[in-house]
Structures are given as C-alpha cells and as structure tokens.
Amino acid sequence: MSTNTNTTIDENAPVVVRLSTTVNAPLAAVWRLHTDINAWANWHPDITRAAILGPLVPGTSFRWSTHGLDITSTVLQVEPGERIAWGGPVQGIDGIHVWTFEESDGVVTVRTEESWSGAPVAAEPELLGDALRQSLETWLHELKARAERQ
C-alpha cells in the first residue's frame, strides 16, 4: 500500500498526462460505471480483473490487472459524483490518478489526470508517457462507449 496521501497528481513527475472526453449520459450513470471497480473487466478490454477490498472510501485498496501488471491501488479521495483519486506503486513506478466528473446541459465532462514518478519513469519518460497516454485514451473511450450504450 502506498503511503502517499496526496489527492492531486505530482506536477513535477517525469510523466503527467491529462485528457478529457464528453459523455452523453446522466452523471449518476457515468459515476456508477466508473466507480464499480469490481465490474471494470466487464467493459474495459485492457483490464483483466479488478476487485475492491472494502467500501469505496479513502484508505480502501483495490487490486487490478492491466497490460500484464498486477496493481494494488489505494483510494485517496472520493467526492461522490464529482471526483475520485487513487494511487500506488507498481514495479518502481509511483502513480497518482485523479478523475473528475462535471455535468452541464445533460452532458458529462470526464477529466483524467495521472502522474508517474520513480526510477523507471525517469529512465524512459517518453516511452512510458506514450504508454500512459494510450492507456488513458482507451479508458476514456471505453467509459464513454459503455455509458452511452446504457
């Protein structure tokens, strides 16, 4: 479990990615889909398994597998319907991931920002930055597609 208690990304990390999308679905549906961690593998093709180890509150950990990596993340912050942040280390990379949700005129803007730091990232920031960007683009695409189909 990470001892990091930040609820924002590390702006000084070697890799920082910020992306957003708009979703034509109710905020409650988008939030529910995104925060049902146990169901991620049902709609996100890059996630092979995910399980939260308690309630969705700060301090709760969840385990998930993506791109061949087994990750344990810890929930850092939850503001229902608005914001969720989690973080944790994996293979020398310390990641902090923040998601925000805002509804306006029936459209939800989903913003994601993630920072990666650690020796592997410092050694190959461009390669790992590209990998993170592609991963988050897929996540946003799949979240949007599933939410709009429901």
Secondary structure, 3 states (H helix, E strand, C coil): CCCCCCCCCCCCCCEEEEEEEEECCCHHHHHHHHHCHHHHHHHCCCEEEEEECCCCCCCCEEEEEECCEEEEEEEEEEECCCEEEEEEEECCEEEEEEEEEEEECCEEEEEEEEEEECHHHHHCHHHHHHHHHHHHHHHHHHHHHHHHHC
